[in-house]
Amino acid sequence: MSRIVVLEDRCKGCLLCVAACPAGIIRQSGRFNQNGYKVVEVPDEDKDKCTGCASCAITCPDVAIRVYRSKKKEAADD
């Protein structure tokens, strides 16, 4: 299962990743990081919807998102 991890200490809550996510699963959380910024999150019920496209990480100006992609299934030889 593909997933993202938000490095909360780096996140400034700019929400660019929210706009960039084609699955629409990233949202602003109610938590603040050590610098006083509201961080983003992917709710538990939406975590399995992540495709691993990395649009969020590419868009993030603070390099606060790590993307872990699932391995693609190999096609069966006919």
KAZICOR-V845113 format. One record per run of one state. SS is the DSSP state (H for helix, E for strand, - for the rest). FROM is the first residue (numbers start at 1). TO is the last residue. If there is no record, write none. Layout:
SS|FROM|TO  SS|FROM|TO
This chain:
-|1|2  E|3|6  -|7|15  H|16|20  -|21|25  E|26|32  -|33|37  E|38|42  -|43|43  H|44|49  -|50|54  H|55|59  -|60|64  E|65|68  -|69|78
